[in-house]
Every structure is written in C-alpha cells, then in structure tokens.
Amino acid sequence: MSDRISLTFPQDESFHGVARLVVGGLAARLSFSFEYLEDLQLALDSLLADGAYQAGSDVTLELLVEEDGVEMCVGPVTAALRTDLERRLDESEGVGLGRLLETLVESVEIESRDGAEWLRLAKRNPARGLAAST
C-alpha cells in the first residue's frame, strides 16, 4: 500500500498550521503514536520556521504513506538548506538543523526535481511494518 497526499500553500507563516494539521491528521488516521506525530511535526516546523529554506512564494508538502512509515517531501528549497544540513553543530545556537533532523527521522536527503531541490525525510514505524507483515 502506498498513498500520496500533496498540499501546496503560500509561504506565509499563517498557513503553516494547515500543513501541521494535515501531518497530524494523517498520523492519527494511521494510528501512529503521539511521539511519532511529534517527530514529524517538529521536523516540518524546523524547515518552515523562518522561511529561509523556501525557494519561491509557495511551499509544497508531499506525504507518501507506506506500510512501515511516512516519507515527507518539502520543496522547493534553497541551496542554503544543503549547507545547514551538513552542519551538525551550529556554533552560535548549539545543534544544527542536520543534527536535529537526524534525531527525528531515519533518512534526510536532498533530491532534484525539475531543476529545483527538495528535501525528503523518511520516518519509519517498525511496529507498523511488523504488524503489516504478519
């Protein structure tokens, strides 16, 4: 089973709650734990926080539901995101974005689509994968 949800919204901060609601609703519908939901929402919030990583006036959030978890793609993003992901520690603030995302999800990748860069995050739910295979 694999379902895809796509949401495009203005970069304006007032729309970030809509994206959080979609992620939360999906996690609830799939009976994922509260901790799982928090990890996904914190990862999304970290990307959308100040708009520094969005390349354009609109942001697209794609969620791919798989048997053992969720993949979340956000884009298009700026080249500054790649640099920040490579920094594990930020000298001025402590933990860098790359280190934060690594603690929240199992996979963090930058991918190219139609000449733009997107961030792909994969959050696995081992208990769900085991349940699906039995």
C-alpha positions in Angstrom: 0.0 0.0 0.0 1.3 3.4 -0.9 -0.8 6.6 -0.9 0.3 10.1 -1.7 -1.0 13.4 -0.3 0.1 16.7 -1.8 -0.5 20.2 -0.3 0.7 23.4 -1.8 0.3 26.5 0.3 1.7 30.1 0.4 5.0 30.5 2.2 3.3 32.9 4.7 3.6 31.6 8.3 -0.2 31.8 8.8 -0.5 28.8 6.5 2.0 26.6 8.4 -0.8 25.4 10.8 -2.6 23.9 7.8 0.4 21.8 7.0 0.8 20.7 10.6 -2.9 19.8 10.6 -2.5 17.6 7.5 0.5 15.8 9.0 -1.3 15.4 12.4 -4.4 14.1 10.8 -2.5 11.6 8.7 -0.6 10.3 11.7 -3.8 10.0 13.7 -5.6 8.2 10.9 -2.8 5.7 10.7 -2.8 5.2 14.5 0.8 6.3 14.8 1.9 7.2 18.3 2.0 10.7 19.7 5.8 10.6 19.7 5.8 9.7 16.0 3.5 12.6 15.3 5.6 15.0 17.3 8.7 14.0 15.4 7.1 14.6 12.0 5.6 17.9 13.1 8.9 19.2 14.6 10.8 18.2 11.5 8.3 20.2 9.4 8.3 23.1 11.8 12.1 23.2 11.7 12.0 23.6 7.9 9.2 26.2 7.7 10.3 28.2 10.8 11.5 31.4 9.2 11.1 30.8 5.5 14.8 30.8 5.0 14.8 27.5 3.2 11.8 28.0 0.8 12.7 28.9 -2.7 9.6 30.6 -4.0 6.3 32.0 -2.9 4.6 28.6 -2.5 5.6 25.6 -0.5 4.6 22.1 -1.4 4.4 19.3 1.2 4.1 15.8 -0.1 3.4 12.8 2.2 3.9 9.3 0.9 2.2 6.7 3.2 4.0 3.3 3.1 3.5 0.1 5.1 6.2 0.9 7.5 6.0 4.7 7.8 5.8 8.0 6.0 8.0 9.9 3.6 7.7 13.7 3.7 9.0 15.9 0.9 9.1 19.7 1.1 10.1 22.0 -1.7 11.3 23.7 -3.5 14.1 24.6 -1.0 17.2 26.9 -1.3 20.8 25.9 -1.6 21.3 27.2 2.0 19.4 24.2 3.3 22.1 21.8 2.0 24.8 23.8 3.8 22.8 23.9 7.0 22.1 20.1 6.8 25.9 19.4 6.6 26.5 21.4 9.8 25.9 19.1 12.8 26.6 21.8 15.4 25.8 25.5 15.0 28.4 27.4 16.9 26.0 30.2 17.8 23.0 28.1 18.8 24.3 24.6 19.6 22.5 22.0 17.5 22.4 22.4 13.7 19.4 21.6 11.5 21.1 18.4 10.2 21.6 17.0 13.6 18.1 17.9 14.7 16.5 16.2 11.7 18.7 13.1 12.2 17.3 12.6 15.7 13.7 12.9 14.4 13.7 10.8 11.2 15.6 7.9 9.8 16.5 9.4 6.5 17.4 13.0 5.4 18.1 13.6 1.7 18.2 16.4 -0.8 16.8 15.5 -4.2 16.5 17.3 -7.6 13.1 17.7 -9.3 12.6 19.7 -12.5 15.6 21.9 -11.8 14.8 22.6 -8.1 15.9 21.0 -4.9 13.5 19.2 -2.5 14.1 17.8 1.0 13.0 14.2 1.6 12.5 12.9 5.1 11.6 9.3 5.9 10.1 8.4 9.2 9.7 4.7 9.8 7.5 2.9 12.2 9.0 -0.5 12.9 6.0 -1.8 14.9 3.7 -1.0 12.0 5.9 -2.8 9.5 6.0 -5.9 11.6 2.2 -5.8 12.1 1.7 -5.5 8.3 3.9 -8.5 7.6 2.2 -10.9 10.0 
